Amino acid sequence: MHVSGLVAIFSSLSWGAWAAPASAHHYVVKETHPIPRGWKVSSHPPADHVIHLKIGLAQRNQNELERHVHEVSDPTHPRYRQYLSADEIHHLISPSNETVDLVFAWLKNHGVDGTLGTTKEWIDAALPVEQVEKLLDTKYSVFTHDDGSNLVRTTEGSWSLPQYLHDHIRMVQPTNAFFNPKPQASYLKPVEKDAATIQWLKANRNVAASTTCSVSQLCNTNSVTINCLRCLYGTFGYVAKVPNNNSVAVTNYLGETQIRSDLKAFLSKYRTDLTASQASAAASGFPITIIANGANSQTPAAGQDVEGNLDGQLVVGISYPTKFSAYNTGGEPPFTPSAEEPTNGNEPYLAFLDYIIAQKSLPSVFSTSYGDDEQTVPLSYANSVCDSFKQLAARGITVLFSSGDSGVGPSADECVSNTDGKFKFLPNFPTSCPWITSVGATAGFNPEVAVSRFASGAGFSNYFGQPSYQTSAVANYLKIIGTLNAGNYNASGRAYPDVAAQGNSDVIIVDGSAQTVGGTSASSPTFAGVIALVNDALIAAGKSPLGFLNPLIYGAASTTFTDVTSGSSYVFGFGCGTNGFPAEKGWDAVTGFGTPVSLTFLLYQA
C-alpha cells in the first residue's frame, strides 16, 4: 500500500488573514547543532539538488497532552486505560490557524509551494538546495561519514528564520540532524556450521505440540528457539482468544523488510504445532505498508533483510495468530548517487510518524530495532520525534525500542561530547525518549544474566529529563552504585532500558537457512510478542490494551518481572573505556526491571 497522507491547502487559506510584520526579512538563527564526530565536509551540492523539507509547526497544549498520558497510563488513576482518539488529540494540539497562515505566507513570498499534512503538524516542500539556502539563510554542504555514507546538511550546523516565525516553527529538516539509524543486530552465525546445535534442534523441534513446557528441555544458550522464548516468558500454553481484534506491528528502515518465504519456513520448522496451511497463511497474509518509498523486495539477497526477518519472525512466532503488520519507511525519492549528486538525506522517523499519527486505527503494539547516538540529532528533532510518541501513548499504543548494542558507548576515544569535546557516555536515541519502552538484552536461563556477547544499550539521556514514573527506582540504583562513573553521565536524565528480554543467539531463517542472531534487535520484538498476547487476554475480557507501559512497569507490575542481577553493559571494545553499568537488584541501567512473566503480569490488569 503506497501512502501520501498530504493535502494541498492553498485554496483554503486566506493569505491576508495574518500579515507578516515589517521586520519580516530580519532573520535570526533558530538553531545551531554541532557537527557530530565522524562527519566531514566533502563537497558542495549542485545548485539544483532537490531537498525535501519537512517544516514542523508549533503545536498547542503539550502540557495538557502530557497530563492525559499520565492519567490514562497510571494504574492508580480513575482514567487508567481510557485512551484518547486520534481526533481528540489533533483537536487538542494542532497548530493554530495563525501559525499555519503565517508560515504559508512566508513560503509564498519565497515562491515555495508546500503541502500541509492531514494533522496540520507538518508542511512538506521540495525545492532546490539553492532556494532552501535563501529560505533558511544558511548554506548546505555534502558531508561524508567515516563509514562512507553521505548527507546534505547545513555547513555550520545552523539555520535561521524571520524572528516573527520563531514561535510558530519548531523545526525544519533536513538541516542539522545527522541521524544515521543502525539496526541493533550484532552478529549472524549459520546454524548449519554447528553440528551440536543441529543435533539439539532436531531432538527438540516437536515439543511445540504440547501445552506444557520445560525451560531446561527447550532452551539452549547457543540456539534460542521460538519455543524456548515462549516457554521462558510464560506464553507457551496460551492460545490467543481474539486474534482478529488485536494487532502488533514492526517498523522497517534502510531497505529492510520481512521475507515471506523465510517467515513461512520459520513457522513450519519451529512452530510445529501449526499446520502447513496455517504457516503459509500467516506468512502470506500480513500487510506491509510502504511509507516514503520504503522497500519491499521479496527477493532474498545476501546480507539483506536480517533485521526485518528477525523482527517479524520473533513477533509472529510468539504472538500467532494475532494480526501482524509491517511498516516500511524509506527516505527521499531514490536516485543514483554520483560524485556530483550525493545520496539523499534520510529522515525516517519524521516520515514514519507523520504518516502514523494521521491514522485513525493502529496496531496496539509497535516494535522498532533501530537507533543512533542521541547527539547526532539536534534537540528540536529529538523533541519532535518524542512528542509524536507521546501522542501514541495518549492513544493507548505500546511503543517498544531496542536499547542499542554499544552499552554506554563505543571505545573511549569516540565517547566525546559534540558540544565541548569532553569525555562522556553516549546515550542512544530514540530509546532515550521517555514516552517509549526501552528493551535491553539478556542471555542464559537459570538465571538470566545481562548479555555479554555484545554490550546491551544502557544509559541516561542528555536531552530528556527523568520522568516522574522512574525517579524512585533510579534513585535506588544510583545509591547502590555510588560514585561509579560519576560525571560521565547525566544522573537526572531519562534512564534506560526499562525492561529486557533474550537477545543472545536467537534462531531465525535468513535466505532459506537457519541462522543465530544476537542483539537488542531480538529483545524488542520478543517483548512485543509477549505484550501482544497480554493485550489479547485483556481484550477478550472486555478491557483495553496495556498502552504506554512505563508507569505500570515502574509501579504495581515491577515485581512481576524476573530480576536480572548479574552482568553489566561492558564488553571489550565498548563501554567508553569503563566497566559501564552493572546489573543490580531491582531496576538497573542494563536490564531495567528484568524479563517478562506474562501470566503474572496479567494479575495487575483487573
N, C-alpha and C positions, 0 to 999 in steps of 0.2 A: 504494500500500500504506500503510494507516494503522498507526501503531505506538504502543504504550504502554510496554511493557517494564517495568512496575511490578507488584509483587505485594504484596498486603496480608499482614502477618505478625503481627497481633495475637494470633491463636490459637496461634502457635508460640512466643511469647515468654513467659518466666517473669518477671513484673514484680518479683517479690521477690528475684530472684537477686542483684541488686546494689542495695542500699539507698542512697538519697541521704543524704549526711551531714546533720547537724543544721543546718549553715550553708547549706542548700540555697537559701535565699532571699537570701543575700548576693551581690548582683550586682556584678561588676567589669567595666569597659569591656574588651571583647575587641579591638576595632579602631576606629581613627579614621583617616579619609582625607579630605584637604581637598577642598572642593567645586571642581571644575575651572572654569577661566575660561569664560565664555560661558553658565553656568547660574545662574539666579537663582530664588529662591522666589517663586512667583506666587500660590499659594492653598493652602488646606488640603484634603486629600482627604475625601470623605464618609466617615463612620464605618463605613459598610457596604461601602466599596470593597474588593474582594477582591484580596488579594495572594497570588501563587503562590510560596511559599517553596521554595527548594532549600537543604537543610542538608547540607553536606559533612562526612562523618565522617572522623576522623583515620585515616590509613592506616598500615600497618606496613611496615617493611623497605624504605623508599625508597632507602636507600644500596645495599642488595643488588640492587634492581631496576636501579639505575644501573650497577652493576658488570656485570650481564648485558648491558645495552645496549652498553657499551663493548666487551665481548668479542665479541658477535655482529656488531658493526658495524666492527670493526677488521680490515682485510685481512691484517694480520700475525699475528693471533691464531689459534690452532688451532680455535677455535669459530666462526670467521667464517661468517656466514650460517646458523648453526644456531639458528634462532629459537625463542622460547618460544611456547606455545599460550596462548589466552585463559584456559583453565582454570588453567594453571600460574601465570600472572600473578595471577589472582584469589586463588588459594590463598596466594600469597606476600604480597600486600599488603592483602587485605581487612581491614576494621576488626575488632577483637576483639569477642567476644560481650559483654564488659563494656561496651565503648563503645556498642554497639547497644542494650543493655538500659538503660543509664543515660540515654541520650538519649530513648528512647521513654517511660521512666518520667517524665522531666521534661515531655515533651509531654502525657502523660496527666494529669499534675497540673494542667495548664493547660486541660484539656478539648479538646486538639487531636488529631485523627485524622491519622495520617500513613501513607505507604506507603514501603516500602523497595525500592530498585531491585534488579534481579536480581544486580548485582555487589556489593551491600551497601555501596556507597560514598556513596549519596545517599538522603536522606529527603525526600519531597515532601509538602507540606501546603498546602491552600488555605484561607485564613481572612480575615475582615475585618481591615482595617488597624488598627482599634481593639484587636483581640485580639493582633495582631502587636506593637503598641507595648507591651503588657503583657508579652508573652513575651520581648521583647528589651530591655525597659526603655529605650525610646527614643521618639522622636516622628518622624512622617513628614510631608513636605510635597510639594506639587506644584512641580516645578522646570520652568522653561521656558528653552529654549536660544535663543540669538540667531537660530538658523535657524527657530524656531517649533515645534520638536519638544518634547514634554513627557515627563517621567518622574516617577514617585512614588518618592522616596528619603528616607532619614533626614535630618532637618532640619539636624543639626550634623555629618553625615558619620560618626557613630559608632553603635555598638550594643554591648550588654552581654550577658553570660551569668552564671549562677551560677559562682562561681570553680571549683568542683569539675568543671565541664564544659569548662574552657578547653583541657585536653589531649585532649579527646575530640571536639571540633568544630573543624574547620579553617576553615570559612567558612559564612556564611549570606548568601544573596542572593535578591531584590533588597534591598540596604540602602544601600551607599555606592559601588557601581560605576556609573559614568556612561558606560559603553562604548556608543558610538553608531556601529556599523560602517558604513563607507562603501565602495562599490565603487571599485576603483582604475582605472577607465576615465576618461581625462581629457578626451576630446573625441570628437565624432562628426561626420563630414563625408559628405554624399551623393556617391557616385561619379558619379551622373548629371550633376552640375554641372561636371564636369571633363572636357572634350572630349578632351584629350590622354591622360588616363588611360583613358578608354573605348577609344580607338583602340589603345592599347598592350595592354590586356586582351584585346581581340578578336584581336589578332595573335598572342598567346602562350597562349591558353587551351587549345590542344590538345596542348601539349608533353607532357602527362602520360602520353600513350600510349607514350612512350619509356621505356627503363630507364636511360638516361643523361641527364645534365642539365648545363646551363651557368648559373652564377650570373649572369653578365653578360647572358645572354639572358632569364632568368626573373625577375630581381629589379629592381624599380623602387622608388626611395625613397619616391615618393608613393603607392604602392599595393602593399603587400607581400602577395602572394597565398600561398595554402597551398602551392603548388608551389615558390615561392621558398623558403619555410621548409624544406620537405622537402629541397630541393637544398642549401641553405646549411648545414644541420645533418646531412647525410650519411645521410638515410633514404630518399631518392628511389627508389633501386633496390631497397630492401629489401622483401621480401614476408613478412608475418607467417607463421610456421610453425605455431604452436599457439595461434591466437586464442581458442579456446574454453577454454584452460587459463590464461588471463591476463586481467587486467581493470584498468581505470583509471576513476577517478570524479572528478566535480567537486561542489562544495558550493554551494548557492544560499541566499541570505538576502534579506530585505527585499522579499518578494513576487516575486523573480526566478525564472525557470525557463528551460528550453530549449524554444523553439517548434519543434515537429516539422516543420511545413511549411517553416519557414525553413531548418532543417538539411537537409531534402530538396533544397530549391532550391540551397543552398550546394554540396552534394556534386555535384549534377547539373551545375552551372555551372563549378565549379573543380576537381573531381576527375573529369575527362572520361575517365579510364581505367576508371571504374566504369560498369556498365550502369544503365539506369533502374530496374530491379528491385533492384539492389544498393543504390542510393542510397535508394530508398523503404524497403527493409527496415531499413537502418541507422537511418533517421530514426524509424521507427515501432516498432522492436523493443526499444529500450533501456528498462530500468526506471527509474522515478522514485519514490524512497522519500520519503514525507511524514512529517516529524517535527514534533511540537508545532505542529500546524495550519499547516504550511508551505503555500505557494500552488503551484498548478499549473494556472493558467488557460491554455488553449491558444488563446485568442482574442487575436491581436496587438493591442496598444494603443500609441498614440504615446508615445514616451519610456520605455516599459517593456520589460524583458527584453533590453536591450542587453548588459548584463553576462552574463546567462545564455546568450544566443546566442553571444557572443564566446568564453566558456569552452568551451561544448560543441562549437562548430564547429571551433575550433583543435585541441582534443584529438582529436576523431573524424577530422578532416581529415588529421592526421599519423599516428595510430595505427591507422586502419582496416585490417583488420576486427577488431581487438582488442575484446573485450567492453567496453562503456561503460555507465556508470550515473550517476545524479544523485541527490543527497540534498538535499531542500528543507526547510529548517528555519524555522519561524515563531517566535513568542514565546508569550505567554499567550493564552488564548482570545480571539477577536476580539469587539469590541463597538463601538458607535457613540460616538465621542468627543463630549463636550459641555463647556460651561463648568463643569458640576458633576462630570463624570466624565472625567478626562483620559485620554490614551492610555496603554495598558499598558506597563510596563517590559519590554524585550526582552533576554533573556539568551541569545543564540543559541548561543554556543559551549558553554555548560553543557548545554543541551538536546541539541545535536548529539552531544557527546562522551559524555554519559550513555547515549545510545542506541548509539552506535558501539562503545564498549568492551565492551558486553554481547554483541555479535555474535560467533559462533564463526568465521565466514568473512567476509572483507572483501576489497575490491579491493586490489591491490598498490600502487597509487599514488592519492593524493588531491591535488587542486589547489584552492586557495582564493584568491580575489582580493579579500578584504575586510580592513579593518583600521582602527585609530584610534590616537590618541596613547596611548602607554603609560601616562601619568599619569592618564588618565581612569578607570583601574581601580585598586583597592587591591591591595597585594602578595598578599594571600591569594587573591584572584580570579585574578591572573596565575599564581601558583604552581599553583593547582588546574587551570587550563586546561593549563599547560605540563606538569604531571605526567601528565595524560592523554595528551598527545602522546608522552611518554616511554614509556608503555605501548605505544602503537602502534609506536614504534621497536623495542621489545623483540620485537614480533611480526613484524618484518621488513616494515613498511609504510612506504613513502616518503610523507612529508607535505610538500607544497610550498606556500609562501605568497608572494604578490607583496610586494615590499619597500615599496610605497607610492609616491605621486605628489607628495610635498611635499618631497623632498630631506631636509635636516636639520631642516626645519620651515617654517612659513609666513612671514609678514612679521615683522620684528624686534619689533614691539610685542606680538605674540602668543606669542613664544618666551620664556615666563616660567614658572618653577617654581611649581607649586601649593603647595609646601611653604614656601618662604621669599620668594617674589615676585621672585627674582633671575633675570636673563637666563640662558638655557641652551637648547641644542638639544633638540628634542623627538623622541625615538625612537618608532617605530611598534610596535604590538602587534596580533596575536601574532607578527609576523615576527621580533621580538626574542627569542623563545623559542629556547633552544639545541638543542632536540630536533626542530626542523623545518629545512627547507632554504629559505632566502630567495632570491628571484629578482628581480634588478634588470632594467633595460631598456636596450637599445641601439638604434642606428639606423645606416643606411648599410651598405655591404657590403665595400668594398675600400679601407680597412679598416672594420670595425665600430667605432663610437665610442659613448660614453655619450650617451644621448638628450638632445636639447636643446629639444624642443618642450614638454616638461614636466620637472619635477625628479624624477628617479628616486630612490626612497627610499634613504637612506644614514644610517648612524649606529651608535651604541653604546648598549646598554641601561643604564638606571639601576636595573633590578631584578635582572637575571641576570648573574652573574659570567662572565668569559671562560672558555669551556670549553677543556680542555687540547688538543683537536684543532686549535685555531686560534691558539694563543698565539704560535708561531714566525712564522707568516705575518703576523699583526697587528703583532708587534714590528718586523718588517722594514718594514712600511708606515709605522708611526709614526716610524721612524728616517728614512725618506725625507722625510716632510712636516715633520719637526722641530716647531717651536713653532706651526705653523699651527693656529688655533682652540683653542689650549691653554686649558684652563679652561672651555670651552664644552660639553665632552662628558666622559663617563666613560671614560677610556682603558683601564680594567681591566674594562669591561663586555663582554658578548657583542656582537661586531661583526657587522654585516650590510651588504649581502647576501653570500651565499656564491657565487652564480653569476649569470649574466644570459642574456637572450635578446631577440630583436627585440620592440619594443613601440611602434613609431613610427606606422605607418599601415597596420594590418592590414585586409585586405578581408574583410568578412563580409556576411551577408544579415540585414537587420532589417526586419520587416514587409513582406517580399517584395522589398525594394530593396537594391541593393548600397551599402554604406557603408564608410568607412575609420574605424577606431577606434584610439586610442592609449592607452597606459597600461601599468603593470606588470601590469595585469589581462590583458594579452595575453601577457606574458612567461612567467608561471607556467604557464598551460595549454599553451603551446608546449613548454616544458621537460618538462612531464608527458607529452606525446605522445611525445617522444623517449625518455624513460626507459621508457615502456611498451614500446617496440619493443626496447630493450636487454634488458628483462626477458623478452620473447618469445624472443630468441635464447638467453638463459641457460636458460629452462625447456625449450626444445627440446633443449638439450644435457644435460638431466638435472640442472640446477643450480637453486639457489634464486634468487629475485629479489634485486635490489640492497638493498632495505630502506632503513634510515636512511643517507643518502648522505654526510653531512659528514665522518666520519673518512676515507672513501675519497677525497673531493674534496680535502681538505687534505693527503692523504698521497700515495699512489702515483699517483693519477689527476690531480694538479694540473697536470701538463704536457700533458695531453690536451685542454685547452681552448684556444680561440682567445683569447689575451690581448688585452684592450682597454686601450689605454694613452693614449687621447685623450678629452678632455671632462671634465665634472665634474658634481656634483649641484646646481649652481647654475642657476637660471632666474629671470629678472626677476619679482619678486613673491614669491619663495620664497628659502629659504636663511638665514632669520633675520637678514637684513641683512648676511650674509657671503658669501664665494665658495664656501661649503660644502667638500666634499672632492673632490680631483682624482683622476682615473684615473691609475694608475701601472703600471709593470711588475710582474708578479706579482699577488698579491691586493691589492685596493683596496676602499675603502668606498663605491664607486659601482657597480662591475660585478662584484665578487667576483673569482673566478679567470677570469671571461670566459664565453664562449658554448660550447655543446657541439659536439663532433665525435664522434658516437655510435659509429661503427665503430672508431675508435681507442680510445674508452672501453672497448670490449669486450675489448681486449687484456689488460686488467688483471683480468679476471674468470675466468681459467682456474683 
